[in-house]
Amino acid sequence: MKVFVNEKEVSVFAGACAKDAVRQFLCQCGEDAGALSAFVIYDSYGHEIGEDSPLRENQSITIEKTK
């Protein structure tokens, strides 16, 4: 399944949730995938979503590092 994290395409398995896409994104960027808790996840409308939020094909999410 194809989703977008910070406008970059990420491939995840069908039924993946937000944390799966963020982990894959972090790995692709050479970041520590274990640092997931250091990020806040937003949907395409700018609403904060949980790590366990289900994703659908071509969905876009944005992550921001917490302070």
N, C-alpha and C positions, 0 to 999 in steps of 0.2 A: 504494500500500500504506500502511496506517495503522499507525503504531507510537507508542509513548509514551516521551518523554524527560522525566525529572523530573516525571512525571504530566501532562505537556502533550502533547496530540495533535500529531503531526507526520506530514505526508504525504511519502512518498519513493517512488521507483520500485521496481517488483518486482525482487528480486535485490539490493537495497541492503544495505550492510554498516553496522556501527555508526558509522563515521566519517561516512557520508553523512547519517545521522539526526542526529548531533551537529552537523554543519555547518548543516543546515536549522534545527535548534533555535536555534543561536546567531544565525542570521540573523533568525529570528522575534523574538528577544529584543533585537535591535539590537546584538548583540555582534560582534566581529571573528571571522569564520569561520576565519580563518587561525590563530587562537589554539588550535586543536585540541590541540596538544601540551601545553597547560597544564592539561589535564583528564585524569582517570582515569575509565574507563567500567566500570560494574558491571552485571551481569545482575540479574534480579528476585530472585535468591537471595543477592545481595550478593557474588558472586564477580567478581573483576576479569576483564574480557574484553579482547581485543585490538581495535584499530581495524578490522581486517579481518574481524571475526566477522560471519557472515551473520545477517540478521534475518528474522523471519517476521511475518506479519500479526498485529496486536494485541500484539506483544511489547513489554515494558516494560524500559527501561534507565534507569540513573541515572548522572549525571555529577557529579563533584566536582572543584573547582579544586585543583591541587597547590599546595604551599606554596613 
